[in-house]
Amino acid sequence: MMSKRSRKLVVEGGEKLIDFNIKAFKPAPEKGIEDAVEVMRSGMMYRYQPKRLEDSHTSLFEKEFAEHLGCGYAVATNSCGSAMFIALNIAGVKPGDKVLSNAFTFTAVPSAIHHARAIPVFVESTDEWGLDAQDLEAKVIESGAKVLLMSYMRGHVPNMDDVMEVVRKHDLFFIEDCAHAYMTFWDGKPLGRFGDISCFSTQSSKGLSSGEGGILTTDVQEYAGKALLYAGSYEKRWNRHHNMDPEIMDSLQNEIPGYSMRMTEIVAAILRPQIPRLFEIHEIHKANYRYLEPILDSHPNIWVPKCHPKAEYFCDTMQFHLQGFSREDADRFIELMQMEGLGMQIFGADRNARDFRQWHYLQGDEDVDLPNTVQFIEFACDLSLQPHLNQGHMDIIAQVIFDVLDYINNG
C-alpha cells in the first residue's frame, strides 16, 4: 500500500472513508439474551436463589469457565477489580504492605492495590509493553515485596520463563491480571495457569462481555473457598459452588468477611454461551491482526513491535509506536484520526488512565522514576480490532492511517 494520498482528508473538506465503528463491542448471543430474560421474568436474579447447583447460571458458569481454562476452581465476581482485591486479601496483603505490579497497566490494577491499602511498587516495561523481568528482580530485592500482581496489559506477554524464574527464586505470591488475556498463550500454556490466582474481566470490551463482571481462578481449594466467602457467600451457601470440601469450608466459615462482590444470575446467563465463542473470535482476531500488521509496519513512521516467538496473543487490539514525530505531531495525528472516524488514543498523552503519571490518588509516588515505561508509552497508539471487522476493513484502516501520516509529514 502506497502512503501517497489520493484524496482530501475531512480537515481539508473531504469525505470520510470510515463508515463502520471499530470499537463496536460484541453483542450477547441470542441464547444468553433468552436465558437472561427468563432469569428476570422468574425473579431469580440473585446467585444463591437457585437451590441446586445445576439450576444456577452462576454456578454453571464457574464450572464451565474452570473447564475452559483447565483450572480447578473459578469464582464469579462483579468485576475484575473485585477479583484482584479478593486475591490480594487471600495473598495476605495488609495495609502498608508493598505489592509489585506493572508500571504500564490500566488504573484498575493500582486501584485494587489501593483498595487493599497496600503500596504499589511499579516495575518497568519493555518496548513491547510487557513487564521487564530484570527490573522485577531488582524491585523485589529493593522493596522486599512478596506479592506480584502482574497485568497482561492489552494482551502483551512478557518473557514468562524469565518472570517465573524470579517468582520461584523469591517465592512470590503471583496474581495474574488476565483482563486482556483470554485465549492468550505462552509456549502453548494459557495465561491464567501460571499464577497462584488469576483474575479475568467480563467488561464490555473483553473476550467475554457482559458490561461488568469478573472471574477469579485457582487450583487451590483453600483459595477458592476464601474467594467465594470474600465475594459474599454466607451460612452454607458455599454448597452451591462446585467441588467445595465441607471440612475446609466449615473451617473458613465466619472467619472471612463478605464484601458483597458476587456475580448475578443475569450476568452469568449472558456469559455462559460466550465461552465456546471465544475460539471463533480468536481466529477472526488473529486473521485481521496478521493481515494488518505488516502493512502498518511498512510505514517509516510506524513501528509494530513483534511478540516473543513463544507467545500467542488474542489480537483484539493492535498497538504501535509513532516514530519521528514530535508531541505536537502525535497529538495532531490522534485529532485527525478522530475526525476521520477512526478513534484512537496514545497511552502517554491526554491524561490517559493507562499512564502511571496520572494516578494522583497514589500518595508518595511523586518521585517514581520509570524512564523506560515513559519512553514506551509516550508515542504508543492503541487501535481496537473488534471481531465484526474483516480484511476489507483492515485495508481501509491502513489507508486512512497512511493518509493522515502523509498529511502531517507534508505540512
C-alpha positions as CSV (number, residue, x, y, z in Angstrom):
1,M,0.0,0.0,0.0
2,M,1.3,3.4,-1.0
3,S,1.5,6.2,1.6
4,K,0.8,8.9,-1.0
5,R,-2.6,10.4,-0.6
6,S,-5.1,10.3,-3.4
7,R,-7.9,12.1,-1.5
8,K,-8.7,15.0,0.7
9,L,-9.0,14.4,4.4
10,V,-12.0,15.6,6.4
11,V,-10.0,18.5,7.7
12,E,-9.5,19.6,4.1
13,G,-13.2,19.3,3.2
14,G,-13.0,15.7,2.1
15,E,-15.3,12.8,2.9
16,K,-14.8,10.0,5.4
17,L,-13.7,6.6,4.2
18,I,-14.7,5.1,7.6
19,D,-18.4,4.1,7.7
20,F,-18.0,1.5,10.5
21,N,-17.3,1.6,14.2
22,I,-14.0,-0.2,15.1
23,K,-15.0,-0.2,18.8
24,A,-18.5,-1.7,18.5
25,F,-18.5,-4.3,21.2
26,K,-19.7,-7.9,20.8
27,P,-23.5,-8.4,21.3
28,A,-24.6,-11.2,23.6
29,P,-25.6,-14.4,21.9
30,E,-29.3,-14.9,21.5
31,K,-29.2,-17.9,23.9
32,G,-27.6,-15.6,26.5
33,I,-30.3,-13.0,26.0
34,E,-33.1,-15.6,26.2
35,D,-31.7,-17.0,29.4
36,A,-31.1,-13.6,31.0
37,V,-34.7,-12.6,30.1
38,E,-36.0,-15.8,31.7
39,V,-34.0,-15.1,34.8
40,M,-35.5,-11.6,35.1
41,R,-39.0,-12.9,34.4
42,S,-38.6,-15.5,37.2
43,G,-37.2,-13.1,39.6
44,M,-34.3,-15.5,40.3
45,M,-31.6,-12.8,39.8
46,Y,-29.5,-13.4,42.9
47,R,-26.9,-16.1,42.5
48,Y,-27.9,-18.0,45.7
49,Q,-31.7,-18.1,44.9
50,P,-31.5,-21.4,42.9
51,K,-31.3,-24.2,45.5
52,R,-29.4,-26.6,43.3
53,L,-26.0,-26.2,41.5
54,E,-27.5,-27.3,38.2
55,D,-30.2,-24.6,38.4
56,S,-27.8,-21.7,38.9
57,H,-26.3,-20.0,35.8
58,T,-23.6,-18.5,38.0
59,S,-22.6,-21.9,39.4
60,L,-22.6,-23.5,36.0
61,F,-20.6,-20.5,34.5
62,E,-18.0,-21.1,37.2
63,K,-17.8,-24.8,36.4
64,E,-17.7,-24.2,32.6
65,F,-15.1,-21.5,32.8
66,A,-12.8,-23.6,35.0
67,E,-13.1,-26.4,32.5
68,H,-12.3,-24.0,29.6
69,L,-9.2,-22.7,31.3
70,G,-8.2,-26.1,32.7
71,C,-8.0,-25.0,36.3
72,G,-9.5,-26.4,39.5
73,Y,-11.9,-23.6,40.6
74,A,-13.5,-20.4,39.3
75,V,-15.4,-17.9,41.4
76,A,-17.6,-15.4,39.6
77,T,-17.4,-11.7,40.9
78,N,-19.0,-8.4,40.0
79,S,-15.7,-7.1,38.4
80,C,-12.1,-8.0,37.7
81,G,-11.2,-5.2,40.1
82,S,-13.1,-7.1,42.8
83,A,-11.4,-10.3,41.9
84,M,-8.0,-8.7,42.2
85,F,-8.9,-7.1,45.6
86,I,-10.1,-10.5,46.8
87,A,-6.9,-12.1,45.5
88,L,-4.7,-9.6,47.4
89,N,-6.6,-10.5,50.6
90,I,-6.1,-14.2,50.0
91,A,-2.4,-13.4,49.5
92,G,-2.3,-11.9,53.0
93,V,-1.7,-8.4,51.9
94,K,-2.1,-5.9,54.8
95,P,-2.3,-2.1,54.9
96,G,1.1,-0.7,54.2
97,D,2.4,-3.8,52.5
98,K,4.2,-3.4,49.2
99,V,2.8,-5.1,46.1
100,L,4.8,-5.4,42.8
101,S,2.9,-4.5,39.7
102,N,3.4,-3.2,36.1
103,A,4.1,0.4,35.6
104,F,2.1,0.1,32.4
105,T,-1.4,-1.1,33.0
106,F,-4.9,0.3,33.5
107,T,-5.8,2.3,36.5
108,A,-8.0,-0.5,37.9
109,V,-4.9,-2.5,38.9
110,P,-3.2,0.1,41.1
111,S,-6.7,0.9,42.3
112,A,-7.1,-2.7,43.6
113,I,-3.8,-2.4,45.4
114,H,-5.0,1.0,46.9
115,H,-8.3,-0.7,47.8
116,A,-6.3,-3.2,49.9
117,R,-4.5,-0.1,51.4
118,A,-1.2,-1.5,50.1
119,I,1.6,0.3,48.4
120,P,2.4,-0.5,44.7
121,V,6.0,-1.0,43.6
122,F,6.0,-0.3,39.9
123,V,8.1,-2.4,37.5
124,E,9.4,-1.2,34.2
125,S,8.1,-2.2,30.8
126,T,9.7,-3.4,27.7
127,D,9.3,-1.8,24.2
128,E,6.6,-4.5,23.6
129,W,4.7,-3.3,26.7
130,G,5.3,-6.4,28.8
131,L,6.7,-6.4,32.3
132,D,10.5,-6.3,32.4
133,A,11.7,-9.4,34.3
134,Q,15.1,-8.0,35.0
135,D,13.6,-4.9,36.7
136,L,11.2,-7.1,38.5
137,E,14.0,-8.9,40.3
138,A,15.7,-5.6,41.1
139,K,12.4,-4.3,42.6
140,V,11.9,-7.5,44.6
141,I,15.3,-7.1,46.2
142,E,15.0,-3.4,46.7
143,S,11.4,-3.4,48.2
144,G,11.2,-6.8,49.9
145,A,7.7,-7.2,48.4
146,K,6.4,-10.8,48.4
147,V,3.3,-10.4,46.2
148,L,3.3,-9.8,42.4
149,L,0.1,-8.6,40.7
150,M,1.1,-8.7,37.0
151,S,-1.1,-7.4,34.3
152,Y,-1.0,-8.6,30.7
153,M,-2.0,-5.1,29.5
154,R,-3.7,-5.2,26.1
155,G,-2.8,-8.9,25.9
156,H,1.0,-8.3,25.8
157,V,3.0,-11.2,27.2
158,P,6.4,-10.7,28.9
159,N,9.0,-13.4,28.8
160,M,7.2,-15.8,31.1
161,D,10.2,-18.1,31.5
162,D,12.2,-15.2,33.0
163,V,9.2,-13.9,35.1
164,M,8.6,-17.3,36.5
165,E,12.2,-17.8,37.4
166,V,12.0,-14.6,39.5
167,V,8.7,-15.7,41.0
168,R,10.2,-19.1,42.1
169,K,13.5,-17.7,43.2
170,H,12.0,-15.2,45.5
171,D,8.9,-17.3,46.4
172,L,6.5,-14.6,45.3
173,F,2.7,-15.0,45.6
174,F,1.8,-14.5,41.9
175,I,-1.6,-13.0,40.9
176,E,-2.2,-12.8,37.1
177,D,-4.4,-10.0,35.8
178,C,-5.8,-11.6,32.7
179,A,-8.4,-9.0,31.9
180,H,-6.9,-8.7,28.4
181,A,-5.6,-12.3,28.2
182,Y,-8.4,-14.6,27.0
183,M,-7.1,-17.2,24.6
184,T,-3.5,-15.9,25.1
185,F,-0.7,-18.4,25.5
186,W,3.0,-18.8,26.4
187,D,4.6,-21.8,24.8
188,G,1.2,-23.4,24.4
189,K,0.1,-22.8,28.0
190,P,-2.8,-20.4,28.6
191,L,-2.2,-17.3,30.6
192,G,-4.1,-17.7,33.8
193,R,-2.4,-21.0,34.5
194,F,0.9,-19.6,35.8
195,G,-0.1,-17.8,39.0
196,D,-1.4,-18.8,42.4
197,I,-4.6,-16.9,41.4
198,S,-5.7,-15.4,38.2
199,C,-8.3,-12.7,37.5
200,F,-10.4,-12.2,34.4
201,S,-12.7,-9.4,33.3
202,T,-16.1,-9.6,31.5
203,Q,-16.4,-5.8,30.9
204,S,-17.8,-5.0,27.5
205,S,-14.5,-4.7,25.6
206,K,-13.2,-8.1,26.8
207,G,-13.2,-11.5,25.3
208,L,-16.2,-12.5,27.4
209,S,-18.6,-9.5,27.5
210,S,-21.3,-8.7,30.0
211,G,-20.9,-5.0,30.7
212,E,-19.3,-5.7,34.0
213,G,-18.1,-8.9,35.7
214,G,-15.1,-10.8,36.8
215,I,-13.7,-14.3,37.4
216,L,-11.1,-15.5,40.0
217,T,-9.5,-18.8,39.2
218,T,-7.1,-21.0,41.1
219,D,-6.1,-24.6,41.6
220,V,-6.0,-24.3,45.4
221,Q,-9.3,-25.2,47.1
222,E,-8.5,-23.1,50.2
223,Y,-8.0,-20.0,48.0
224,A,-11.3,-20.8,46.1
225,G,-13.1,-21.2,49.4
226,K,-11.7,-17.9,50.8
227,A,-12.6,-16.2,47.5
228,L,-16.3,-17.2,47.5
229,L,-16.6,-16.1,51.1
230,Y,-14.9,-12.8,50.4
231,A,-17.2,-12.4,47.4
232,G,-20.2,-12.7,49.7
233,S,-21.2,-16.3,50.4
234,Y,-22.6,-16.8,53.8
235,E,-24.1,-19.5,56.1
236,K,-23.6,-22.7,53.9
237,R,-24.2,-21.2,50.5
238,W,-20.7,-22.4,49.5
239,N,-22.5,-25.7,48.8
240,R,-23.8,-24.0,45.6
241,H,-20.3,-23.9,44.3
242,H,-18.7,-26.9,42.6
243,N,-16.3,-29.3,44.3
244,M,-16.0,-27.5,47.6
245,D,-14.8,-29.6,50.5
246,P,-17.2,-29.3,53.5
247,E,-14.4,-29.7,56.0
248,I,-12.3,-26.9,54.5
249,M,-15.4,-24.7,54.2
250,D,-16.5,-25.3,57.7
251,S,-13.1,-24.2,59.0
252,L,-13.3,-21.0,57.0
253,Q,-16.9,-20.1,57.6
254,N,-17.4,-16.9,59.6
255,E,-13.6,-16.3,59.6
256,I,-13.7,-14.4,56.3
257,P,-15.6,-11.1,55.8
258,G,-18.1,-10.9,53.0
259,Y,-17.6,-7.9,50.7
260,S,-20.7,-8.4,48.5
261,M,-18.8,-8.8,45.2
262,R,-20.9,-11.6,43.7
263,M,-21.8,-12.0,40.1
264,T,-25.6,-12.0,39.4
265,E,-27.6,-14.7,37.6
266,I,-28.3,-12.3,34.8
267,V,-24.7,-11.7,34.0
268,A,-23.8,-15.4,34.2
269,A,-26.7,-16.2,31.9
270,I,-25.3,-13.8,29.3
271,L,-21.8,-15.1,29.7
272,R,-22.3,-18.9,29.5
273,P,-22.9,-19.3,25.7
274,Q,-19.9,-16.9,25.0
275,I,-17.3,-19.4,26.3
276,P,-17.4,-21.6,23.2
277,R,-17.5,-18.5,21.0
278,L,-14.0,-17.5,22.2
279,F,-12.4,-19.9,19.8
280,E,-14.1,-18.4,16.8
281,I,-13.4,-14.9,17.9
282,H,-9.8,-15.7,18.4
283,E,-9.4,-16.9,14.8
284,I,-11.0,-13.7,13.5
285,H,-8.8,-11.5,15.6
286,K,-5.6,-13.4,14.5
287,A,-6.5,-13.2,10.8
288,N,-7.2,-9.4,10.9
289,Y,-4.1,-8.7,13.0
290,R,-1.7,-10.7,10.9
291,Y,-3.1,-9.1,7.8
292,L,-2.8,-5.5,9.1
293,E,0.4,-5.8,11.0
294,P,2.9,-6.0,8.1
295,I,1.0,-3.2,6.2
296,L,1.3,-0.7,9.0
297,D,4.9,-1.8,9.9
298,S,6.0,-1.0,6.4
299,H,5.5,2.8,7.0
300,P,8.6,4.7,8.2
301,N,6.6,6.5,10.9
302,I,5.2,3.2,12.4
303,W,6.9,0.5,14.4
304,V,4.8,-2.5,15.5
305,P,6.9,-4.5,18.0
306,K,6.9,-8.2,17.5
307,C,5.7,-10.6,20.2
308,H,8.0,-13.2,21.6
309,P,8.0,-16.4,19.5
310,K,6.6,-18.4,22.4
311,A,3.7,-16.0,22.8
312,E,0.3,-16.2,21.1
313,Y,-2.0,-13.2,21.5
314,F,-5.7,-12.8,21.4
315,C,-5.1,-10.0,18.9
316,D,-8.3,-8.0,19.7
317,T,-6.2,-4.7,19.7
318,M,-3.1,-3.5,18.0
319,Q,-0.5,-1.2,19.5
320,F,2.2,0.6,17.5
321,H,4.8,3.3,18.2
322,L,4.8,6.5,16.2
323,Q,8.4,7.3,15.1
324,G,10.0,10.5,14.1
325,F,7.1,12.6,15.5
326,S,7.1,15.5,18.0
327,R,4.5,15.6,20.8
328,E,2.6,18.1,18.7
329,D,2.6,15.9,15.6
330,A,1.5,12.9,17.6
331,D,-1.4,14.8,19.2
332,R,-2.4,16.1,15.8
333,F,-2.3,12.5,14.4
334,I,-4.9,11.5,17.1
335,E,-7.0,14.5,16.4
336,L,-7.1,13.9,12.7
337,M,-7.8,10.2,13.1
338,Q,-10.8,11.1,15.3
339,M,-12.1,13.4,12.5
340,E,-11.7,10.6,10.0
341,G,-13.9,8.3,12.2
342,L,-11.1,6.1,13.5
343,G,-10.9,6.8,17.2
344,M,-7.5,6.0,18.7
345,Q,-5.5,7.1,21.8
346,I,-1.9,7.5,22.8
347,F,-1.1,5.9,26.1
348,G,1.3,8.6,27.2
349,A,-0.9,11.6,26.4
350,D,-4.0,13.5,27.4
351,R,-4.4,12.2,30.9
352,N,-4.7,8.6,29.8
353,A,-5.8,6.2,32.6
354,R,-3.0,3.8,31.5
355,D,-0.3,6.4,32.2
356,F,1.1,5.9,35.8
357,R,1.9,9.6,36.0
358,Q,-1.9,10.3,36.1
359,W,-2.6,8.1,39.1
360,H,-2.7,11.0,41.6
361,Y,-4.7,9.0,44.2
362,L,-1.5,7.2,45.0
363,Q,0.4,9.2,47.6
364,G,4.1,9.4,47.9
365,D,4.9,8.3,44.3
366,E,5.9,11.7,43.0
367,D,9.5,10.7,42.6
368,V,8.9,7.3,40.9
369,D,11.5,7.1,38.1
370,L,10.4,4.8,35.3
371,P,12.1,6.2,32.2
372,N,11.7,3.0,30.1
373,T,7.9,2.9,30.6
374,V,7.6,6.6,29.8
375,Q,9.6,6.1,26.6
376,F,7.5,3.1,25.6
377,I,4.1,4.7,26.2
378,E,4.9,8.3,25.0
379,F,4.0,7.7,21.4
380,A,2.2,4.3,21.7
381,C,-1.0,4.2,19.7
382,D,-3.9,1.9,20.6
383,L,-6.1,0.5,17.9
384,S,-9.2,-1.6,18.6
385,L,-9.9,-4.5,16.3
386,Q,-13.3,-6.0,17.2
387,P,-14.4,-9.2,15.6
388,H,-17.1,-7.7,13.4
389,L,-14.3,-6.4,11.2
390,N,-12.7,-8.2,8.2
391,Q,-9.7,-7.8,5.9
392,G,-11.5,-5.2,3.8
393,H,-11.9,-3.1,6.9
394,M,-8.2,-3.6,7.6
395,D,-7.3,-2.1,4.1
396,I,-9.5,1.0,4.8
397,I,-8.0,1.4,8.3
398,A,-4.4,1.2,6.9
399,Q,-5.3,3.7,4.1
400,V,-6.7,6.2,6.5
401,I,-3.7,6.0,8.8
402,F,-1.3,6.4,5.9
403,D,-3.3,9.3,4.5
404,V,-3.1,11.1,7.9
405,L,0.6,10.4,8.3
406,D,1.2,11.8,4.8
407,Y,-0.8,14.9,5.6
408,I,1.2,15.6,8.7
409,N,4.6,14.9,7.1
410,N,3.8,17.2,4.2
411,G,2.5,20.0,6.5
